[in-house]
């Protein structure tokens, strides 16, 4: 559930480890489907990394207000705390939208549960 800010839409990446490039035929593009290819893939979850960068960027901006004399309890609390991090060993839902190459139409949607482990 999102509480503040914006959703990290582009911080989860899907990589296909197949060394063989896939070429789509015009019929597959116009038909909206293509044959499947076997291979491995990886889902890389960059959400905590980007959230940490955003937190410290926000904290730096807030520090400028503090230096200028704006000292609210909210500002003081942010300046006195560290990035809380994500809860480890939790499942986070990620919705994938697949667009068939050569088109801008979403051809399938799936939600996967990412089991987050802090390293």
Secondary structure, 3 states (H helix, E strand, C coil): CCCCCCCCCCCEEEEECCCCCCCCCHHHHHHCCCCCCCCCEEEEECHHHHHHHHHHHHHHHHHHHHHCCCCCHHHHHHHHCCCCCCCCCEEEEEEEEEECCCCCCEEEEEEEEEEECCC
